[in-house]
Amino acid sequence: MQSSPLNFRRAVMWLGRLILGPIFIYAGYSKAFLPNSHFWPWFFFKFSLSTNIANFAFQVDAFKLLSPAGVQFVAHTLPFTEIVLGFLVLIGWRLRIFGTMLAAIMVGFSVVVTRAYLLHMNINCGCFATPQPIDLQKVLEDAGMALLAVLMASFAIIEARKPHPWSAPAETGAAPAVPAAK
């Protein structure tokens, strides 16, 4: 029996793509580009990617989890990784792979934020350009997004094993006989 075009798994995958993709794009964009809010008329004087990355590195270092080299690596790669992953998940390309990567990052974020909350660390999340203190609401938001990401990735893996619902049914009988050449 062929699967229907829309079922619960596909609905969760669509919701995950439409919610998590833009959130990741905006989160990466805001870390790299938004702290400088006044771009015009002195765009070149007010825009500094290195300043934004340094500010994000300061926020990453506040979690007290990584060495200085690890902090610099995360600060320089995470914003751009989030932008690319968010875009790839939003368009749904290779969702098994990129959805799983997004889910792994989201679970990692959730663990780190929960750790900071349980240790009563008075720090900002570093999720977006605006300062957000880590409280129970932030922990629950991250846990909900992590759950959605894990469901989306696992459903993408399950659905990838099935034939596409609009593809032609596979031939179940024997191959048609080819007439003999004379």
Beta strands, then each sheet from edge to edge (+ up, - down):
end
